[in-house]
Amino acid sequence: MNRSLFLDKLDRARREWELALAEVPEERLSEPGFAGAWSARDLIGHVLWYEREMIGVVRERALVGSPLWDLGQDERNAAIHEEFRDRPVTEVLAEERSVWAELRPGLASLTDEDLADAGRFRDLVETIPGIAPWQLIATNTFEHYEDHLRDIRAWLDRA
């Protein structure tokens, strides 16, 4: 994966994510049942949490972040849901835009070598053997958008 292809995939998936979310009326963003019991606000908070974690990884060039990473995925996602479920929609949307505005330039600063060489990120080789930095970041950004675009589109089809 080179930088150009990585950024292209990121930008394309992000654009699709934003366009799909723009179709959800703001007054319905906090309604449960969007993705299972989650509201659209919950889903946006979930995605922004993972994006926010990638800011630290990119900035520090290290596996740093929340202690929630020590939990299993289901437990971690439940804790993230608790963090966002009662927050006002406008606050979650503002944080989501702020996180993206910080994350995107950080990702653009990565070189082909940064994306390919796990040794450039402290603790990555020891903690997640065999994963390239681009794969870690993709899982928590553009692949994550693609995963949850299905939820958004399914809700839009039902609405």
Secondary structure, 3 states (H helix, E strand, C coil): CCHHHHHHHHHHHHHHHHHHHHCCCHHHCCCCCCECCECHHHHHHHHHHHHHHHHHHHHHCECCCCHHHHCCHHHHHHHHHHHHCCCCHHHHHHHHHHHHHHHHHHHHCCCHHHHHCHHHCECHHHHCCCCCHHHHHHHCCHHHHHHHHHHHHHHHHHC
